[in-house]
Amino acid sequence: MAGHAHRASLRGGTKDGAESVASVFRQHTTLLVTGVLLGLLGVAASLTQPWAIGKLIEAAGRNESLAQPIAQLVGLFCAGALFSSLQAYIIGRAGENIVFDVREILTGRLLRADLTAFGKQSQGDIFTRTVTDTSLVKIALSQSLAQLIISGATVIGGVVLMFLIDTWLMLITMSCLGAASVLSIALARKLRKVALENRDDTGDFASDVQRVLSALPTVKASRAEPREAARIGRLADKARRSGIRVNAFNALLMPSMNVGTQGALAVVVGVGMSWVARGEMNMATLTSFIMYLFQLVSPLVMFFMGVGQFVQGRAAIQRVDELARLPQEGGGTPAGQASMAVGPLPGQRPAVEFHDVRFAYRRGKQEERTPVLKGVSFTVPARGLTAVVGPSGAGKTTMFQLIERFYAADGGRVQLSGQNIEALPLDTVRGLVGYVQQDSAAMRGTVRDNLTYAQPHATEYDIQEAVEMAGLTSVIAQLPQGLDTELGDQGSGLSGGQRQRLCIARTLLQKPAVMLLDEATSNLDSDSERDFRDVLRRVSRQCAVIAIAHRISTVIDAEKIVVLEGGRVRATGVHQDLMEHDELYRRLAGSQLHAGPGQVAPAAAPVPMEPWTPPPALAIGWPAYAGLTEQTVRLRPITNEERW
Ligand SMILES: Nc1ncnc2c1ncn2[C@@H]1O[C@H](COP(=O)(O)OP(=O)(O)OP(=O)(O)O)[C@@H](O)[C@H]1O
């Protein structure tokens, strides 16, 4: 429980992600310490073995019974094997738990990352850090750390016992090992540097592969395969070269220790045998000493292998911590936000208000700002269709991103039904606002998964209604498994227009209080677009619909049109007024907005607001809004009486 509470606090708002890997490590110290203790018992068992062999040799020399020394020796072998396998299992288990927790925390922080900060990271590098680097963290914090402690203890224990056996022989051994250790430590330092370079190079390689794969049709259409293959090849080669350097230092690390131990062995055997020949040392003592020296070789090698792995793991820990430090949305307190109670939002206020809103995206490392919205003010009524038109780059989508609170305004105020959206919990804002994006975001998974993504517990009835309203019924009927047909990445398997309708249905199912449509009809054919206009009319009686429109047919139906130019509201009004008084609107209506024959001439009469009863088959089950309230939209199931 404590561990979970701790993890929750980490997810919820660690200011400095650098603590996260260390904190996870601390949660697993009990298991790790148990593993290390078992390993130390194994060390004790193996350190006693040369002593038992010495006893066996002495007993044989004295012609005594060998049964007891042999039994002792076998017992020590078995105990050593048991303890070391238990230690390996427990440390391995702790390692898996560590990597699970690190990945869980990292995923949580990535999903709640602030979009400005997230946008600066390459997705391939994020992927490498989340998958590969976390595996290295596991190895560093479990296996190599345990290996360092256990083999370190074996070496220390062996050294102490060898001192007790013969001080001079041990001093000779120490001087050989000391020289080798100095070299090994220098190599380990260098290894850490090249390991970090290699992790970065691997991240760059992964980023580029991801970049190309996500735009594969563009690559093919541009005949860029050879260029991309060469470019990715160069990055792969850079990773290969730094990988070889890592390997070279790793390869030098162990032999440097081996040379030290082998040198020590040669000297000890030579000196020891001459002492035995002169009768200054007995054979059993020399055998025990040499056995300890042999026993020292493997732990010493393991120790320096552990150093190598730990050093590489530290490079990975650094990269994971950097990623965990990504600034979080809404101050990084999503858990608190989601559970915060919100009072009812007043019903008579406009659904959305922009008051002198200013905003600039931050680009590059220096966070250079180019103003995009330069004091935008307008209001959107609680019901009805508001169209936003303007030249490309005017800031229309940016306005939507501020309403969704993907970004915070630099100045001014964005209000949802009279409340500053900065003061509302993020979860509430995103529950109230439904967003059909410009590029119709669909995902790998079934059509049903895609439809119910914002409303996972939607009933079959609601799903059918949304599908019907979005004009998807015949499309789904033709799919091999209907709603359960699998789609590929980015919803491949459907046409652009079908994907767009899928996203519209998803948003309809969410029953938002404010629906944002970013060129949502751009991929629809004329018939589908006409049907969708009918849907819009019905939906806009239930909630505020704000549509970025490039078709005049959408715009002439609007109760209000906002003309945006260069990050400023240039004019607002209805179609006929704007045609008469706004030069840009007239130009847009004549060119960029596409009119079907006979569609432009009459100014559309405003859609009446009186209650309207739809045919039962089309009722989507929207709540009858008295106003925008957390209760009606998010918390309370919709009753039959509330359905329209
Ligand atoms: N993530 C971003 N980072 C930096 N600049 C951005 C980002 N998104 C948009 N911009 C810039 O902000 C400006 C407004 O973009 P926006 O997408 O809001 O325009 P728009 O009016 O919706 O255009 P369009 O009709 O072409 O979709 C553009 O100059 C664009 O280059």
The ligand as an SDF file (V2000), in Angstrom:
LIG
                    3D

 31 33  0  0  0  0  0  0  0  0999 V2000
    2.7680   23.5510  -32.7190 N   0  0  0  0  0  0  0  0  0  0  0  0
    3.1380   24.7120  -33.2830 C   0  0  0  0  0  0  0  0  0  0  0  0
    4.3540   25.2270  -32.9970 N   0  0  0  0  0  0  0  0  0  0  0  0
    4.7250   26.3910  -33.5450 C   0  0  0  0  0  0  0  0  0  0  0  0
    3.9720   27.1170  -34.3910 N   0  0  0  0  0  0  0  0  0  0  0  0
    2.7680   26.6620  -34.7230 C   0  0  0  0  0  0  0  0  0  0  0  0
    2.2840   25.4200  -34.1950 C   0  0  0  0  0  0  0  0  0  0  0  0
    1.0550   25.2110  -34.6860 N   0  0  0  0  0  0  0  0  0  0  0  0
    0.7700   26.2710  -35.5060 C   0  0  0  0  0  0  0  0  0  0  0  0
    1.8020   27.1220  -35.5190 N   0  0  0  0  0  0  0  0  0  0  0  0
    1.8500   28.3980  -36.2580 C   0  0  0  0  0  0  0  0  0  0  0  0
    0.7730   29.2050  -35.8050 O   0  0  0  0  0  0  0  0  0  0  0  0
    0.1550   29.8910  -36.8700 C   0  0  0  0  0  0  0  0  0  0  0  0
   -1.3570   29.6390  -36.8350 C   0  0  0  0  0  0  0  0  0  0  0  0
   -1.5650   28.2620  -37.0680 O   0  0  0  0  0  0  0  0  0  0  0  0
   -3.0410   27.6550  -37.0670 P   0  0  0  0  0  0  0  0  0  0  0  0
   -2.9170   26.2040  -37.2770 O   0  0  0  0  0  0  0  0  0  0  0  0
   -3.7520   28.1090  -35.8500 O   0  0  0  0  0  0  0  0  0  0  0  0
   -3.6650   28.3690  -38.3460 O   0  0  0  0  0  0  0  0  0  0  0  0
   -5.0520   28.0970  -39.0840 P   0  0  0  0  0  0  0  0  0  0  0  0
   -5.7130   29.4030  -39.1830 O   0  0  0  0  0  0  0  0  0  0  0  0
   -5.8010   27.0130  -38.3970 O   0  0  0  0  0  0  0  0  0  0  0  0
   -4.5310   27.6290  -40.4930 O   0  0  0  0  0  0  0  0  0  0  0  0
   -5.1620   26.5560  -41.5320 P   0  0  0  0  0  0  0  0  0  0  0  0
   -6.4540   27.1220  -42.0390 O   0  0  0  0  0  0  0  0  0  0  0  0
   -4.1310   26.4900  -42.5890 O   0  0  0  0  0  0  0  0  0  0  0  0
   -5.3350   25.2770  -40.7970 O   0  0  0  0  0  0  0  0  0  0  0  0
    0.8140   29.4100  -38.1370 C   0  0  0  0  0  0  0  0  0  0  0  0
    1.6870   30.4170  -38.5710 O   0  0  0  0  0  0  0  0  0  0  0  0
    1.6050   28.1950  -37.7330 C   0  0  0  0  0  0  0  0  0  0  0  0
    2.8220   28.1190  -38.4100 O   0  0  0  0  0  0  0  0  0  0  0  0
  1  2  1  0
  2  3  1  0
  2  7  2  0
  3  4  2  0
  4  5  1  0
  5  6  2  0
  6  7  1  0
  6 10  1  0
  7  8  1  0
  8  9  2  0
  9 10  1  0
 10 11  1  0
 11 12  1  0
 11 30  1  0
 12 13  1  0
 13 14  1  0
 13 28  1  0
 14 15  1  0
 15 16  1  0
 16 17  2  0
 16 18  1  0
 16 19  1  0
 19 20  1  0
 20 21  2  0
 20 22  1  0
 20 23  1  0
 23 24  1  0
 24 25  2  0
 24 26  1  0
 24 27  1  0
 28 29  1  0
 28 30  1  0
 30 31  1  0
M  END
$$$$
